[in-house]
Structure formats: structure tokens, C-alpha cells
Amino acid sequence: MAISVRLSSLSLSAFLASAIFRSVTILTLVALVQACAVTRLGENLSYGVLDNDDIELVGEGLPTYLLMIDGMIANWPESESFLQSGASLYSAYAGIYITDPERAQRMTGKAMGYALRAACANDDDWCDVRTMPIEEFDDLLAGAGKGDVPAMYVLGSTWVGYIQQNSSDWGAVGELGRVDALMQRVVELDEDYEFGQAHMYLGALNSILPASLGGNPDLAKSHFDQAVSLSGGRNLLAKTLCAERYARMVFDQSLHDQLLREVLEADPNEHGLTLQNRYAQREAQALLDGSAEYFE
């Protein structure tokens, strides 16, 4: 049984802002169904989900995938594809649907374990990626090639989800710099990967904090803009996040409202992006409804 892994998201979350975490983890939800495409039938099913406009309906079916992928990993413990699928499934489900902190920590811990094993299965030089000295980590990234991008992307997005759920553990939080470097290398190797969403992830990371506390709003906007451009303007979530994470940070109501209106006026139906775009529109409406109060 073969599984094709095409991961478009990131559980792009932020330990200091639960709102950005919820927004970014929808990308992993969009991605995970691609990771579970089994031969031709599974691939058709995956796009049936990606092009579905009912987020809750999709969520109701995810527990079945969790049990399925656990069974596959038990039988094929060294399968990179199965491990990547498990990492994305557990990270997405924990980030979007689980409200019990302890349960979410268990799930993201399991996801992180799967992601690390997947990276190791891809290349045994990555087996100690979490603990190796930073100099070795930098050398490892420098030696990565385009073929490593899927494994790197899964690891990075899962890692951030883990950090968010363990934000009281400063050891986990201290790993965020490695995640940023990891996703920057993904962009260097293949910035078009899955609609350029590594740029959106980097935009979120650089807009967690204001400039006075170490954030980089201008760089964040550049990444958001690039994510929109690489998708041909069809990635509506990049615009929603730019409004939420950049325009609000720099207190630009005009840009904020303009971006959100563009999202709401756009046709969300796009092969492979419909589910994500519907989520972006739902979030955009909520942000626009609160615009006057936020900027008063």
C-alpha cells in the first residue's frame, strides 16, 4: 500500500498568540488529507476533502484517520510516508479541535515523535536534529537539497505546534529559532512548495512580537505578500493573516479592512484551496466585525 505525501501546511502556530495558532493549523488540516492519499482512490478522496467547504464536517472524520495511521505505523515503523502522515494528522487535530491542554500536549508530543522519526527515515543525519549543536544544525540545513523539502516542512510545522502546546516549557520555546531556520531553508530550496506557504509561516513567526520586542513587521509583510503572489492571489488565508498579524500590529486600519474585504469578496473555490479559503473568509469576517473597536 503506497501513500503519497504532499504537505501544504504548517501547523503554523505561535506560542504567544493562540489566534495565530488556530489560523495556521488550518493549513495542516488542509495538508493532512493529501498525506493520506492512498493510490488513485485515496488521491481522489483527498481532493474531495480539500475542496470541501465544511470545516466541521471534515473534522468529524479525522479520528478515523488517526487510528488508521497509527495502525500503519505499527506495521511499517520505518515508513517515512506513514510517519509524516501521522505527524500532520495529530498536530492538526490537536491544534484545531482539542481544548483540553493535557490531551493536546499528548497529541502534539506524539506528532513530534512521528515527525522526528520521519526526518530520520529520510536521512539518518537528521536523527539528532533536535539536540545537535547549533553549528551542526546549520551545516545540516546547508547540505539539504530540494528532495528534502517535504520532510523538512513536516518537521517544521509539527515542531511549532508542539512548542505552542508546551509554551510553559522554556526548553521547548527555546527551540523556535531552529524552526525559523528550518523554514527559511525550505524557502531557499523551493519557495513554490505547496502554494508558497512556507512564506506565510515565516510571516506569522516574524509578526508574533512587535518590533520593540524583537519582531520584524516589515519582514512579516514581505513574506505574507510573497505567499499571496506565489499562489496567484488564490491563497486567501495569507491575506487574512497579514491583516491580523501585520496591519493590526502597525495599527493600519485602512490596510486591515482592505485586505479583509478582498478576502470576503473573492471566490473561495480553488482546487486544493477551497477548504482553507472558506476558513480564511470566516476569520476575515470576524476580524472585520471587530475592526472599529480594535482601532478606536
N, C-alpha and C positions, 0 to 999 in steps of 0.2 A: 504494500500500500504506500503510495507516494503522496507527500504533502508539499505543495509549493508555497514558499514563504515570500510574501510581498507585504512588507510592513510600512504603513504610511504614518504612523504616529508615534507619537511620543507620548508617553504619558507625561506630557509636558506640564508639570505641576510645580508649584512654588511653596516652600515650607513657611514663608511669611504671609502668604495670601491664598486662602482656601478657594477664593473665587477663581483665580487663575488656574489652580489645580483642576477644578471642575471643568473649566473650559478646555484645557489642554488634554485631559484624559479622554475626552470625546474622540480625539484623534486616534487614540489607541483602540477605542471601541470600533472605530471605522476600520482600523488596521487588522484587528484580530480575526475578522471573518475571512480576510484574504489569507491569513496564516493557516486557516483551517480548510482551505480548498482542497478537496481530495479528488484527484483525477478530473475528468471533464465535468462530471455531475457536480462535484464539490465546487468547482470553479463557477459554474452557473449559479449554484446556491449562494456563493459568497457575494456575487453581484446583485442577487436578489435582495440581500440584506443591505449592501452598500447603497443601493438605490431605493431603499425603503424610507418613507418619511415619518415613521412612527418609532420614536426612540424607545418608548416604554415597551412596545411590542418586541423589539429586538432584545431588550434587556431581560424580558421574561424567558427567553430561550437560552441565555448564556450559561446557566448552571449545567445544562446538558453537555455543553462543550467542555466545561471544566472537568467533569467526570470522565468524559471521553479522552481528553488529552492526558489526564493522569494515568489512565489505563494504557495508553500508547507508550508513554514514557516508561512505565513499569516494564513493558515488554521490549522496548528498544531504548535503553537508558543512555546510549551514546548518540542518539539521533539528534543532530543539530536542528533539523526542521521541527521535530516534535518539541524540543526544549525551547526553541524560540516561540513556538505557538503557545506553550504553557506559560512562559513569562508574560507575553502580551495579554493573554486571557485573564490571568489572575490580577495583573496590575490594573487593567481596565475595569474589571468588575469591582475590585476594592475601591477604586477611585470614584466611581460613579454611583454605585448602588449600596455600598456598605456604610452604615452610620455608626456602628459600634467600633470605637477606636481599637480595642484589643483584637477584635476579629480582623479589622483592616490591616493591622500590623502583621498578623499571622499570614494573611494572604499576600501582602507585598513582600514579606520575608521569603515566602515560598517562590514568588515570582522572581525575586532577586537571585535566589539559588538556581533556578532554571536558567536565567539569563547568563549567569557566570559559567554554568556548565556548557551552555551553548557556545559562548565565546571560546571556551577551552576546546570544545569539539571542533570548532572552525580552525583553530590554530593553537597548539599547546603552549606557545609563547605567551598566550593570554590567560593562562590558568591562574596566575597570581596577580592579575591586573589590579585588584583592589588593594593589595598590600605592598606591592613592589615599590622601591624608592622612586621618587618623582622623576629622577633623571632617567631611570629605566622606562618609566611610563612614557615620557616624552619620546624616547628612542623608539618605543613600540609603535606609537602613533605615526611617527615619521616613516617607519617602514611599512605601514599598512597600504594596501592597494585598493582599487575600486571594487574588487571582488569581496573585500571585507566589509563593505558598507552595510549590507543588511544586518550582519551580526553586530556591528558597532552601533547601529541605530537602535536595535532592540535593547542592547545593553544600556545605552544612554537613557532611553525613555523609561525603562524599567527602574533604573537606578534613581532617577528623580522621584518617581512615585514612592519608592522605598524611603527616601530621605524625608519626603513630606509627611509620611505616616509615623516617622520616628524623629520629629523635629525637636523633641526634648533631649535627644541624644546628640551631644555636640560632636561626638566622633563621627556619626553619620552625616551631620550637617557639614562637617569639615571636608567631606568627600565631594562637595558640589563643584569645586574647582576642576576636579578630574572630569566630571560630566561635561562641563562647559568646553574643556579642551577636546574631549571626545567628539562632541557635536560640531565644533569648529573644523575638525579634521574631516568629518563626513561632508561638510560643505565644500571643503577644498577638493575632495576626491570626486564628488558627484552632487553638485548643488541642485540638480534637477530631480533627484531621487524623490519619488512619491510627491509630485507637485511642489517640490522645493520646501517641504515643511520643516526641514532642519533649520531653515532661516526663521521660521515662525517660533520654533523652540528657543532659538538664541535671542529673538526679540523679547520673549517672555522672561528669560533669565536676566537680561540687561535692564528690564523695567521693574524688577522686584523692588528695588530701593531707589529713592531719589538721588540725584547727583551728589547732594551734600553728604550722603551716607555711603557713597561708593557705586551707585548705579550709573548707567550711561544711557539716558533717554534718547539722545540723538542716534546712537548706535542701534538702540532698540527699534526706532522708527525705520532706520535703513533696512534692518532685517525684515520687519513686517512688510515694507514696500516691496522688497525683493521676493518675498513669498507670494505676494499678490501677482507680481509681474510674471514669475515663473509658471503660475497656474493660468496665465492668460486672463486674469481677473476673475476666475471662476471660484477661487478659494475665498468664500465669504467670511470664514472664521478668522482669517488673517486680518481683515478689516475690523471685525468686531473686537479682536484683541488689541489692535492698535488704538482704537477708541478708548477701550477700558484701561489699558496699561500705559499708553503714551499720552494721549490727549488729556486724560484726567490728571496725570502726573504733572504735566506742564501747564495745566489749567487753561486749555484751549477749547472752549465750548463750541466755537464755530467749526473747528475740525472734527471734534467729537460728534456733533449732531450730523454733520455732512456725511461722515463715514457710515454712521448707523442708518441714515436714510438710504444711502446707496445699497446697503445690505438688504434692507427691507423691501426695496423696490426691485431688486434683482430676481431673476428666475432661478430658484434653487436647484432645479433639475439639471444635473450634470452627471454623466456616467462615472460612477465611482466616488462622487462627492455629495450626492443628494442628501444622505442622512446627516452628514457633517454640516451641510449648508442649512438644513432645517434647524439644527441645533443653534447655529450661529444667528439665525433670524430670531429665534426665541429669546436668546440672550440679548440681542440688539434691541428688541422691543422693550425689555425690562430696563436696560441702560438708558434708553431714550426717555422712557417714562419718568426716570429719576433725574434727568439732566438738570432741570430747573432748580431742584432742591440742592443738587451737588454743587452747582456753580454759583449759587446765590451769594 
